[in-house]
């Protein structure tokens, strides 16, 4: 994915053709040891929340803003739902 582009867990499930794999997708993202090279911070909650980032929601928000993403479009729900 190019910088500044996000997708939801649901969209990621569709890309890998596994429509019920939300837990597996979330766990794979949380175990990503090279988060900048494999940009798991670009995956957001289907409900529009910034969620599920091991490095913390504020770091996820900073990374997205650094890439030019308007984070005001995301819900302020910062809970982790994997």
PDB file of N, CA, C and O in Angstrom, chain B, residues numbered from 101:
ATOM      1  N   UNK B 101       0.831  -1.177   0.000  1.00  0.00           N
ATOM      2  CA  UNK B 101       0.000   0.000   0.000  1.00  0.00           C
ATOM      3  C   UNK B 101       0.876   1.241   0.000  1.00  0.00           C
ATOM      4  O   UNK B 101       1.861   1.298   0.736  1.00  0.00           O
ATOM      5  N   UNK B 102       0.548   2.202  -0.786  1.00  0.00           N
ATOM      6  CA  UNK B 102       1.332   3.436  -0.790  1.00  0.00           C
ATOM      7  C   UNK B 102       1.100   4.247   0.490  1.00  0.00           C
ATOM      8  O   UNK B 102       0.058   4.101   1.130  1.00  0.00           O
ATOM      9  N   UNK B 103       2.053   5.092   0.868  1.00  0.00           N
ATOM     10  CA  UNK B 103       1.872   5.942   2.039  1.00  0.00           C
ATOM     11  C   UNK B 103       0.600   6.774   1.918  1.00  0.00           C
ATOM     12  O   UNK B 103       0.218   7.199   0.827  1.00  0.00           O
ATOM     13  N   UNK B 104      -0.044   6.996   3.056  1.00  0.00           N
ATOM     14  CA  UNK B 104      -1.246   7.821   3.086  1.00  0.00           C
ATOM     15  C   UNK B 104      -2.524   7.084   2.740  1.00  0.00           C
ATOM     16  O   UNK B 104      -3.584   7.704   2.654  1.00  0.00           O
ATOM     17  N   UNK B 105      -2.452   5.781   2.539  1.00  0.00           N
ATOM     18  CA  UNK B 105      -3.628   4.979   2.213  1.00  0.00           C
ATOM     19  C   UNK B 105      -3.905   4.041   3.383  1.00  0.00           C
ATOM     20  O   UNK B 105      -2.992   3.386   3.887  1.00  0.00           O
ATOM     21  N   UNK B 106      -5.149   3.977   3.809  1.00  0.00           N
ATOM     22  CA  UNK B 106      -5.532   3.041   4.861  1.00  0.00           C
ATOM     23  C   UNK B 106      -6.564   2.067   4.312  1.00  0.00           C
ATOM     24  O   UNK B 106      -7.185   2.318   3.279  1.00  0.00           O
ATOM     25  N   UNK B 107      -6.739   0.959   5.013  1.00  0.00           N
ATOM     26  CA  UNK B 107      -7.813   0.039   4.702  1.00  0.00           C
ATOM     27  C   UNK B 107      -8.263  -0.597   5.997  1.00  0.00           C
ATOM     28  O   UNK B 107      -7.515  -0.629   6.974  1.00  0.00           O
ATOM     29  N   UNK B 108      -9.477  -1.099   6.005  1.00  0.00           N
ATOM     30  CA  UNK B 108     -10.020  -1.685   7.226  1.00  0.00           C
ATOM     31  C   UNK B 108      -9.651  -3.155   7.309  1.00  0.00           C
ATOM     32  O   UNK B 108      -9.220  -3.763   6.329  1.00  0.00           O
ATOM     33  N   UNK B 109      -9.827  -3.709   8.492  1.00  0.00           N
ATOM     34  CA  UNK B 109      -9.597  -5.141   8.663  1.00  0.00           C
ATOM     35  C   UNK B 109     -10.493  -5.924   7.707  1.00  0.00           C
ATOM     36  O   UNK B 109     -10.056  -6.915   7.123  1.00  0.00           O
ATOM     37  N   UNK B 110     -11.730  -5.492   7.546  1.00  0.00           N
ATOM     38  CA  UNK B 110     -12.665  -6.164   6.638  1.00  0.00           C
ATOM     39  C   UNK B 110     -12.154  -6.127   5.196  1.00  0.00           C
ATOM     40  O   UNK B 110     -12.240  -7.125   4.480  1.00  0.00           O
ATOM     41  N   UNK B 111     -11.619  -4.970   4.767  1.00  0.00           N
ATOM     42  CA  UNK B 111     -11.066  -4.873   3.412  1.00  0.00           C
ATOM     43  C   UNK B 111      -9.852  -5.779   3.246  1.00  0.00           C
ATOM     44  O   UNK B 111      -9.657  -6.375   2.187  1.00  0.00           O
ATOM     45  N   UNK B 112      -9.037  -5.883   4.296  1.00  0.00           N
ATOM     46  CA  UNK B 112      -7.876  -6.761   4.243  1.00  0.00           C
ATOM     47  C   UNK B 112      -8.308  -8.225   4.154  1.00  0.00           C
ATOM     48  O   UNK B 112      -7.709  -9.005   3.414  1.00  0.00           O
ATOM     49  N   UNK B 113      -9.347  -8.599   4.907  1.00  0.00           N
ATOM     50  CA  UNK B 113      -9.891  -9.960   4.826  1.00  0.00           C
ATOM     51  C   UNK B 113     -10.345 -10.269   3.402  1.00  0.00           C
ATOM     52  O   UNK B 113     -10.105 -11.363   2.891  1.00  0.00           O
ATOM     53  N   UNK B 114     -10.998  -9.309   2.767  1.00  0.00           N
ATOM     54  CA  UNK B 114     -11.476  -9.511   1.397  1.00  0.00           C
ATOM     55  C   UNK B 114     -10.310  -9.685   0.427  1.00  0.00           C
ATOM     56  O   UNK B 114     -10.379 -10.494  -0.498  1.00  0.00           O
ATOM     57  N   UNK B 115      -9.245  -8.926   0.642  1.00  0.00           N
ATOM     58  CA  UNK B 115      -8.074  -9.036  -0.240  1.00  0.00           C
ATOM     59  C   UNK B 115      -7.438 -10.421  -0.196  1.00  0.00           C
ATOM     60  O   UNK B 115      -6.911 -10.904  -1.198  1.00  0.00           O
ATOM     61  N   UNK B 116      -7.492 -11.052   0.966  1.00  0.00           N
ATOM     62  CA  UNK B 116      -6.908 -12.393   1.071  1.00  0.00           C
ATOM     63  C   UNK B 116      -7.982 -13.478   0.912  1.00  0.00           C
ATOM     64  O   UNK B 116      -7.706 -14.662   1.104  1.00  0.00           O
ATOM     65  N   UNK B 117      -9.202 -13.068   0.563  1.00  0.00           N
ATOM     66  CA  UNK B 117     -10.319 -13.976   0.310  1.00  0.00           C
ATOM     67  C   UNK B 117     -10.629 -14.870   1.510  1.00  0.00           C
ATOM     68  O   UNK B 117     -10.896 -16.062   1.358  1.00  0.00           O
ATOM     69  N   UNK B 118     -10.589 -14.281   2.700  1.00  0.00           N
ATOM     70  CA  UNK B 118     -10.922 -14.980   3.948  1.00  0.00           C
ATOM     71  C   UNK B 118     -11.874 -14.095   4.745  1.00  0.00           C
ATOM     72  O   UNK B 118     -11.442 -13.392   5.658  1.00  0.00           O
ATOM     73  N   UNK B 119     -13.171 -14.121   4.409  1.00  0.00           N
ATOM     74  CA  UNK B 119     -14.114 -13.169   4.996  1.00  0.00           C
ATOM     75  C   UNK B 119     -14.338 -13.294   6.504  1.00  0.00           C
ATOM     76  O   UNK B 119     -14.946 -12.401   7.093  1.00  0.00           O
ATOM     77  N   UNK B 120     -13.880 -14.343   7.139  1.00  0.00           N
ATOM     78  CA  UNK B 120     -14.063 -14.467   8.589  1.00  0.00           C
ATOM     79  C   UNK B 120     -12.732 -14.448   9.335  1.00  0.00           C
ATOM     80  O   UNK B 120     -12.652 -14.919  10.469  1.00  0.00           O
ATOM     81  N   UNK B 121     -11.703 -13.916   8.716  1.00  0.00           N
ATOM     82  CA  UNK B 121     -10.358 -13.986   9.288  1.00  0.00           C
ATOM     83  C   UNK B 121      -9.965 -12.756  10.095  1.00  0.00           C
ATOM     84  O   UNK B 121      -8.776 -12.463  10.216  1.00  0.00           O
ATOM     85  N   UNK B 122     -10.930 -12.029  10.651  1.00  0.00           N
ATOM     86  CA  UNK B 122     -10.579 -10.784  11.330  1.00  0.00           C
ATOM     87  C   UNK B 122      -9.644 -11.016  12.511  1.00  0.00           C
ATOM     88  O   UNK B 122      -8.747 -10.205  12.744  1.00  0.00           O
ATOM     89  N   UNK B 123      -9.825 -12.087  13.254  1.00  0.00           N
ATOM     90  CA  UNK B 123      -8.927 -12.360  14.382  1.00  0.00           C
ATOM     91  C   UNK B 123      -7.516 -12.697  13.886  1.00  0.00           C
ATOM     92  O   UNK B 123      -6.522 -12.236  14.448  1.00  0.00           O
ATOM     93  N   UNK B 124      -7.446 -13.502  12.833  1.00  0.00           N
ATOM     94  CA  UNK B 124      -6.133 -13.862  12.272  1.00  0.00           C
ATOM     95  C   UNK B 124      -5.433 -12.637  11.712  1.00  0.00           C
ATOM     96  O   UNK B 124      -4.226 -12.480  11.892  1.00  0.00           O
ATOM     97  N   UNK B 125      -6.167 -11.771  11.039  1.00  0.00           N
ATOM     98  CA  UNK B 125      -5.589 -10.539  10.497  1.00  0.00           C
ATOM     99  C   UNK B 125      -5.080  -9.664  11.632  1.00  0.00           C
ATOM    100  O   UNK B 125      -3.972  -9.132  11.560  1.00  0.00           O
ATOM    101  N   UNK B 126      -5.877  -9.513  12.671  1.00  0.00           N
ATOM    102  CA  UNK B 126      -5.470  -8.707  13.819  1.00  0.00           C
ATOM    103  C   UNK B 126      -4.243  -9.272  14.510  1.00  0.00           C
ATOM    104  O   UNK B 126      -3.333  -8.524  14.865  1.00  0.00           O
ATOM    105  N   UNK B 127      -4.208 -10.580  14.704  1.00  0.00           N
ATOM    106  CA  UNK B 127      -3.055 -11.204  15.353  1.00  0.00           C
ATOM    107  C   UNK B 127      -1.802 -11.082  14.490  1.00  0.00           C
ATOM    108  O   UNK B 127      -0.716 -10.813  15.004  1.00  0.00           O
ATOM    109  N   UNK B 128      -1.950 -11.279  13.189  1.00  0.00           N
ATOM    110  CA  UNK B 128      -0.798 -11.135  12.294  1.00  0.00           C
ATOM    111  C   UNK B 128      -0.252  -9.713  12.363  1.00  0.00           C
ATOM    112  O   UNK B 128       0.962  -9.513  12.411  1.00  0.00           O
ATOM    113  N   UNK B 129      -1.140  -8.731  12.368  1.00  0.00           N
ATOM    114  CA  UNK B 129      -0.689  -7.336  12.476  1.00  0.00           C
ATOM    115  C   UNK B 129       0.021  -7.091  13.800  1.00  0.00           C
ATOM    116  O   UNK B 129       1.035  -6.394  13.842  1.00  0.00           O
ATOM    117  N   UNK B 130      -0.506  -7.659  14.878  1.00  0.00           N
ATOM    118  CA  UNK B 130       0.102  -7.403  16.191  1.00  0.00           C
ATOM    119  C   UNK B 130       1.460  -8.072  16.344  1.00  0.00           C
ATOM    120  O   UNK B 130       2.245  -7.663  17.199  1.00  0.00           O
ATOM    121  N   UNK B 131       1.755  -9.075  15.550  1.00  0.00           N
ATOM    122  CA  UNK B 131       3.023  -9.790  15.631  1.00  0.00           C
ATOM    123  C   UNK B 131       4.046  -9.291  14.612  1.00  0.00           C
ATOM    124  O   UNK B 131       5.129  -9.865  14.500  1.00  0.00           O
ATOM    125  N   UNK B 132       3.726  -8.247  13.879  1.00  0.00           N
ATOM    126  CA  UNK B 132       4.586  -7.717  12.833  1.00  0.00           C
ATOM    127  C   UNK B 132       5.834  -7.073  13.438  1.00  0.00           C
ATOM    128  O   UNK B 132       5.727  -6.028  14.080  1.00  0.00           O
ATOM    129  N   UNK B 133       7.025  -7.674  13.248  1.00  0.00           N
ATOM    130  CA  UNK B 133       8.234  -7.119  13.852  1.00  0.00           C
ATOM    131  C   UNK B 133       8.846  -5.943  13.088  1.00  0.00           C
ATOM    132  O   UNK B 133       9.735  -5.271  13.612  1.00  0.00           O
ATOM    133  N   UNK B 134       8.396  -5.686  11.881  1.00  0.00           N
ATOM    134  CA  UNK B 134       8.950  -4.595  11.070  1.00  0.00           C
ATOM    135  C   UNK B 134       7.818  -3.692  10.587  1.00  0.00           C
ATOM    136  O   UNK B 134       7.534  -3.608   9.392  1.00  0.00           O
ATOM    137  N   UNK B 135       7.190  -3.029  11.531  1.00  0.00           N
ATOM    138  CA  UNK B 135       5.961  -2.284  11.256  1.00  0.00           C
ATOM    139  C   UNK B 135       6.107  -1.175  10.227  1.00  0.00           C
ATOM    140  O   UNK B 135       5.130  -0.828   9.564  1.00  0.00           O
ATOM    141  N   UNK B 136       7.284  -0.615  10.077  1.00  0.00           N
ATOM    142  CA  UNK B 136       7.454   0.456   9.094  1.00  0.00           C
ATOM    143  C   UNK B 136       7.586  -0.133   7.695  1.00  0.00           C
ATOM    144  O   UNK B 136       7.039   0.417   6.740  1.00  0.00           O
ATOM    145  N   UNK B 137       8.303  -1.242   7.566  1.00  0.00           N
ATOM    146  CA  UNK B 137       8.460  -1.869   6.255  1.00  0.00           C
ATOM    147  C   UNK B 137       7.183  -2.576   5.806  1.00  0.00           C
ATOM    148  O   UNK B 137       6.833  -2.539   4.626  1.00  0.00           O
ATOM    149  N   UNK B 138       6.502  -3.206   6.726  1.00  0.00           N
ATOM    150  CA  UNK B 138       5.193  -3.815   6.472  1.00  0.00           C
ATOM    151  C   UNK B 138       4.191  -2.990   7.264  1.00  0.00           C
ATOM    152  O   UNK B 138       3.962  -3.267   8.442  1.00  0.00           O
ATOM    153  N   UNK B 139       3.595  -1.995   6.647  1.00  0.00           N
ATOM    154  CA  UNK B 139       2.887  -0.930   7.360  1.00  0.00           C
ATOM    155  C   UNK B 139       1.532  -1.331   7.957  1.00  0.00           C
ATOM    156  O   UNK B 139       0.480  -0.956   7.440  1.00  0.00           O
ATOM    157  N   UNK B 140       1.575  -2.094   9.043  1.00  0.00           N
ATOM    158  CA  UNK B 140       0.329  -2.507   9.684  1.00  0.00           C
ATOM    159  C   UNK B 140      -0.394  -1.328  10.335  1.00  0.00           C
ATOM    160  O   UNK B 140      -1.576  -1.445  10.659  1.00  0.00           O
ATOM    161  N   UNK B 141       0.277  -0.208  10.532  1.00  0.00           N
ATOM    162  CA  UNK B 141      -0.388   0.956  11.112  1.00  0.00           C
ATOM    163  C   UNK B 141      -1.444   1.528  10.162  1.00  0.00           C
ATOM    164  O   UNK B 141      -2.255   2.358  10.572  1.00  0.00           O
ATOM    165  N   UNK B 142      -1.441   1.098   8.911  1.00  0.00           N
ATOM    166  CA  UNK B 142      -2.409   1.600   7.936  1.00  0.00           C
ATOM    167  C   UNK B 142      -3.725   0.829   7.960  1.00  0.00           C
ATOM    168  O   UNK B 142      -4.657   1.171   7.232  1.00  0.00           O
ATOM    169  N   UNK B 143      -3.805  -0.207   8.789  1.00  0.00           N
ATOM    170  CA  UNK B 143      -5.047  -0.970   8.913  1.00  0.00           C
ATOM    171  C   UNK B 143      -5.843  -0.372  10.059  1.00  0.00           C
ATOM    172  O   UNK B 143      -5.342  -0.253  11.178  1.00  0.00           O
ATOM    173  N   UNK B 144      -7.090   0.007   9.778  1.00  0.00           N
ATOM    174  CA  UNK B 144      -7.952   0.662  10.759  1.00  0.00           C
ATOM    175  C   UNK B 144      -9.196  -0.172  10.984  1.00  0.00           C
ATOM    176  O   UNK B 144      -9.487  -1.084  10.210  1.00  0.00           O
ATOM    177  N   UNK B 145      -9.926   0.136  12.033  1.00  0.00           N
ATOM    178  CA  UNK B 145     -11.156  -0.584  12.336  1.00  0.00           C
ATOM    179  C   UNK B 145     -12.218  -0.352  11.277  1.00  0.00           C
ATOM    180  O   UNK B 145     -12.306   0.727  10.690  1.00  0.00           O
ATOM    181  N   UNK B 146     -13.017  -1.373  11.044  1.00  0.00           N
ATOM    182  CA  UNK B 146     -14.099  -1.273  10.076  1.00  0.00           C
ATOM    183  C   UNK B 146     -15.086  -0.183  10.459  1.00  0.00           C
ATOM    184  O   UNK B 146     -15.725   0.419   9.596  1.00  0.00           O
ATOM    185  N   UNK B 147     -15.209   0.070  11.762  1.00  0.00           N
ATOM    186  CA  UNK B 147     -16.123   1.110  12.244  1.00  0.00           C
ATOM    187  C   UNK B 147     -15.507   2.505  12.182  1.00  0.00           C
ATOM    188  O   UNK B 147     -16.111   3.470  12.650  1.00  0.00           O
ATOM    189  N   UNK B 148     -14.310   2.616  11.609  1.00  0.00           N
ATOM    190  CA  UNK B 148     -13.665   3.920  11.473  1.00  0.00           C
ATOM    191  C   UNK B 148     -12.791   4.306  12.645  1.00  0.00           C
ATOM    192  O   UNK B 148     -12.414   5.471  12.767  1.00  0.00           O
ATOM    193  N   UNK B 149     -12.457   3.361  13.513  1.00  0.00           N
ATOM    194  CA  UNK B 149     -11.622   3.680  14.666  1.00  0.00           C
ATOM    195  C   UNK B 149     -10.159   3.343  14.393  1.00  0.00           C
ATOM    196  O   UNK B 149      -9.841   2.456  13.602  1.00  0.00           O
ATOM    197  N   UNK B 150      -9.289   4.074  15.067  1.00  0.00           N
ATOM    198  CA  UNK B 150      -7.868   3.733  15.039  1.00  0.00           C
ATOM    199  C   UNK B 150      -7.689   2.683  16.118  1.00  0.00           C
ATOM    200  O   UNK B 150      -7.739   2.997  17.308  1.00  0.00           O
ATOM    201  N   UNK B 151      -7.486   1.474  15.726  1.00  0.00           N
ATOM    202  CA  UNK B 151      -7.498   0.376  16.674  1.00  0.00           C
ATOM    203  C   UNK B 151      -6.464  -0.672  16.327  1.00  0.00           C
ATOM    204  O   UNK B 151      -6.009  -0.757  15.187  1.00  0.00           O
ATOM    205  N   UNK B 152      -6.097  -1.465  17.307  1.00  0.00           N
ATOM    206  CA  UNK B 152      -5.292  -2.646  17.077  1.00  0.00           C
ATOM    207  C   UNK B 152      -3.846  -2.414  16.693  1.00  0.00           C
ATOM    208  O   UNK B 152      -3.332  -3.113  15.820  1.00  0.00           O
ATOM    209  N   UNK B 153      -3.173  -1.463  17.310  1.00  0.00           N
ATOM    210  CA  UNK B 153      -1.775  -1.222  16.984  1.00  0.00           C
ATOM    211  C   UNK B 153      -0.932  -1.445  18.230  1.00  0.00           C
ATOM    212  O   UNK B 153      -1.114  -0.759  19.236  1.00  0.00           O
ATOM    213  N   UNK B 154      -0.019  -2.392  18.169  1.00  0.00           N
ATOM    214  CA  UNK B 154       0.798  -2.759  19.323  1.00  0.00           C
ATOM    215  C   UNK B 154       1.638  -1.590  19.827  1.00  0.00           C
ATOM    216  O   UNK B 154       1.895  -1.487  21.026  1.00  0.00           O
ATOM    217  N   UNK B 155       2.061  -0.719  18.937  1.00  0.00           N
ATOM    218  CA  UNK B 155       2.876   0.428  19.321  1.00  0.00           C
ATOM    219  C   UNK B 155       2.099   1.528  20.015  1.00  0.00           C
ATOM    220  O   UNK B 155       2.686   2.514  20.459  1.00  0.00           O
ATOM    221  N   UNK B 156       0.802   1.377  20.113  1.00  0.00           N
ATOM    222  CA  UNK B 156      -0.048   2.373  20.761  1.00  0.00           C
ATOM    223  C   UNK B 156      -0.787   3.229  19.750  1.00  0.00           C
ATOM    224  O   UNK B 156      -0.297   3.500  18.654  1.00  0.00           O
ATOM    225  N   UNK B 157      -1.974   3.643  20.145  1.00  0.00           N
ATOM    226  CA  UNK B 157      -2.851   4.411  19.255  1.00  0.00           C
ATOM    227  C   UNK B 157      -2.225   5.755  18.894  1.00  0.00           C
ATOM    228  O   UNK B 157      -2.331   6.190  17.747  1.00  0.00           O
ATOM    229  N   UNK B 158      -1.580   6.418  19.842  1.00  0.00           N
ATOM    230  CA  UNK B 158      -0.979   7.723  19.531  1.00  0.00           C
ATOM    231  C   UNK B 158       0.147   7.585  18.517  1.00  0.00           C
ATOM    232  O   UNK B 158       0.299   8.439  17.643  1.00  0.00           O
ATOM    233  N   UNK B 159       0.942   6.517  18.621  1.00  0.00           N
ATOM    234  CA  UNK B 159       2.003   6.295  17.624  1.00  0.00           C
ATOM    235  C   UNK B 159       1.386   6.003  16.260  1.00  0.00           C
ATOM    236  O   UNK B 159       1.872   6.487  15.238  1.00  0.00           O
ATOM    237  N   UNK B 160       0.315   5.213  16.248  1.00  0.00           N
ATOM    238  CA  UNK B 160      -0.384   4.911  14.992  1.00  0.00           C
ATOM    239  C   UNK B 160      -0.903   6.200  14.366  1.00  0.00           C
ATOM    240  O   UNK B 160      -0.735   6.429  13.168  1.00  0.00           O
ATOM    241  N   UNK B 161      -1.535   7.041  15.185  1.00  0.00           N
ATOM    242  CA  UNK B 161      -2.057   8.329  14.696  1.00  0.00           C
ATOM    243  C   UNK B 161      -0.917   9.184  14.139  1.00  0.00           C
ATOM    244  O   UNK B 161      -1.057   9.786  13.075  1.00  0.00           O
ATOM    245  N   UNK B 162       0.226   9.241  14.863  1.00  0.00           N
ATOM    246  CA  UNK B 162       1.361  10.037  14.406  1.00  0.00           C
ATOM    247  C   UNK B 162       1.877   9.523  13.068  1.00  0.00           C
ATOM    248  O   UNK B 162       2.122  10.314  12.157  1.00  0.00           O
ATOM    249  N   UNK B 163       2.047   8.205  12.935  1.00  0.00           N
ATOM    250  CA  UNK B 163       2.537   7.633  11.683  1.00  0.00           C
ATOM    251  C   UNK B 163       1.607   7.973  10.524  1.00  0.00           C
ATOM    252  O   UNK B 163       2.068   8.353   9.448  1.00  0.00           O
ATOM    253  N   UNK B 164       0.305   7.838  10.738  1.00  0.00           N
ATOM    254  CA  UNK B 164      -0.659   8.153   9.679  1.00  0.00           C
ATOM    255  C   UNK B 164      -0.613   9.628   9.316  1.00  0.00           C
ATOM    256  O   UNK B 164      -0.617   9.981   8.137  1.00  0.00           O
ATOM    257  N   UNK B 165      -0.568  10.490  10.325  1.00  0.00           N
ATOM    258  CA  UNK B 165      -0.491  11.927  10.045  1.00  0.00           C
ATOM    259  C   UNK B 165       0.811  12.267   9.333  1.00  0.00           C
ATOM    260  O   UNK B 165       0.823  13.117   8.443  1.00  0.00           O
ATOM    261  N   UNK B 166       1.889  11.624   9.705  1.00  0.00           N
ATOM    262  CA  UNK B 166       3.185  11.832   9.057  1.00  0.00           C
ATOM    263  C   UNK B 166       3.113  11.478   7.565  1.00  0.00           C
ATOM    264  O   UNK B 166       3.804  12.079   6.743  1.00  0.00           O
ATOM    265  N   UNK B 167       2.274  10.502   7.229  1.00  0.00           N
ATOM    266  CA  UNK B 167       2.086  10.099   5.827  1.00  0.00           C
ATOM    267  C   UNK B 167       1.052  10.952   5.108  1.00  0.00           C
ATOM    268  O   UNK B 167       0.798  10.749   3.921  1.00  0.00           O
ATOM    269  N   UNK B 168       0.456  11.902   5.812  1.00  0.00           N
ATOM    270  CA  UNK B 168      -0.497  12.799   5.179  1.00  0.00           C
ATOM    271  C   UNK B 168      -1.948  12.388   5.305  1.00  0.00           C
ATOM    272  O   UNK B 168      -2.805  12.941   4.616  1.00  0.00           O
ATOM    273  N   UNK B 169      -2.245  11.422   6.176  1.00  0.00           N
ATOM    274  CA  UNK B 169      -3.618  10.980   6.379  1.00  0.00           C
ATOM    275  C   UNK B 169      -4.330  11.970   7.302  1.00  0.00           C
ATOM    276  O   UNK B 169      -3.782  12.367   8.331  1.00  0.00           O
ATOM    277  N   UNK B 170      -5.544  12.365   6.937  1.00  0.00           N
ATOM    278  CA  UNK B 170      -6.366  13.225   7.779  1.00  0.00           C
ATOM    279  C   UNK B 170      -7.030  12.337   8.826  1.00  0.00           C
ATOM    280  O   UNK B 170      -8.032  11.683   8.540  1.00  0.00           O
ATOM    281  N   UNK B 171      -6.481  12.312  10.026  1.00  0.00           N
ATOM    282  CA  UNK B 171      -6.975  11.428  11.075  1.00  0.00           C
ATOM    283  C   UNK B 171      -8.271  11.924  11.714  1.00  0.00           C
ATOM    284  O   UNK B 171      -8.855  11.219  12.536  1.00  0.00           O
ATOM    285  N   UNK B 172      -8.725  13.109  11.356  1.00  0.00           N
ATOM    286  CA  UNK B 172      -9.985  13.588  11.905  1.00  0.00           C
ATOM    287  C   UNK B 172     -11.166  12.771  11.382  1.00  0.00           C
ATOM    288  O   UNK B 172     -12.254  12.820  11.955  1.00  0.00           O
ATOM    289  N   UNK B 173     -10.959  12.022  10.302  1.00  0.00           N
ATOM    290  CA  UNK B 173     -12.038  11.206   9.747  1.00  0.00           C
ATOM    291  C   UNK B 173     -12.267   9.926  10.550  1.00  0.00           C
ATOM    292  O   UNK B 173     -13.273   9.244  10.355  1.00  0.00           O
ATOM    293  N   UNK B 174     -11.348   9.599  11.445  1.00  0.00           N
ATOM    294  CA  UNK B 174     -11.488   8.387  12.246  1.00  0.00           C
ATOM    295  C   UNK B 174     -12.227   8.692  13.536  1.00  0.00           C
ATOM    296  O   UNK B 174     -12.089   9.777  14.100  1.00  0.00           O
ATOM    297  N   UNK B 175     -13.016   7.726  14.001  1.00  0.00           N
ATOM    298  CA  UNK B 175     -13.691   7.865  15.290  1.00  0.00           C
ATOM    299  C   UNK B 175     -12.647   8.019  16.381  1.00  0.00           C
ATOM    300  O   UNK B 175     -11.510   7.572  16.231  1.00  0.00           O
ATOM    301  N   UNK B 176     -13.032   8.644  17.465  1.00  0.00           N
ATOM    302  CA  UNK B 176     -12.112   8.813  18.582  1.00  0.00           C
ATOM    303  C   UNK B 176     -12.075   7.606  19.500  1.00  0.00           C
ATOM    304  O   UNK B 176     -11.492   7.671  20.582  1.00  0.00           O
ATOM    305  N   UNK B 177     -12.690   6.503  19.084  1.00  0.00           N
ATOM    306  CA  UNK B 177     -12.658   5.288  19.881  1.00  0.00           C
ATOM    307  C   UNK B 177     -11.272   4.681  19.749  1.00  0.00           C
ATOM    308  O   UNK B 177     -10.869   4.266  18.663  1.00  0.00           O
ATOM    309  N   UNK B 178     -10.558   4.631  20.840  1.00  0.00           N
ATOM    310  CA  UNK B 178      -9.185   4.127  20.798  1.00  0.00           C
ATOM    311  C   UNK B 178      -9.051   2.755  21.437  1.00  0.00           C
ATOM    312  O   UNK B 178      -7.958   2.371  21.854  1.00  0.00           O
ATOM    313  N   UNK B 179     -10.141   2.016  21.517  1.00  0.00           N
ATOM    314  CA  UNK B 179     -10.055   0.692  22.130  1.00  0.00           C
ATOM    315  C   UNK B 179      -9.553  -0.331  21.125  1.00  0.00           C
ATOM    316  O   UNK B 179      -9.674  -0.147  19.914  1.00  0.00           O
ATOM    317  N   UNK B 180      -8.999  -1.392  21.640  1.00  0.00           N
ATOM    318  CA  UNK B 180      -8.488  -2.458  20.785  1.00  0.00           C
ATOM    319  C   UNK B 180      -9.564  -3.513  20.629  1.00  0.00           C
ATOM    320  O   UNK B 180     -10.036  -4.085  21.612  1.00  0.00           O
ATOM    321  N   UNK B 181      -9.948  -3.767  19.393  1.00  0.00           N
ATOM    322  CA  UNK B 181     -10.951  -4.793  19.101  1.00  0.00           C
ATOM    323  C   UNK B 181     -10.387  -5.686  18.038  1.00  0.00           C
ATOM    324  O   UNK B 181     -10.470  -5.366  16.853  1.00  0.00           O
ATOM    325  N   UNK B 182      -9.812  -6.804  18.433  1.00  0.00           N
ATOM    326  CA  UNK B 182      -9.235  -7.739  17.468  1.00  0.00           C
ATOM    327  C   UNK B 182     -10.127  -8.940  17.278  1.00  0.00           C
ATOM    328  O   UNK B 182      -9.800  -9.835  16.499  1.00  0.00           O
TER     329      UNK B 182
END
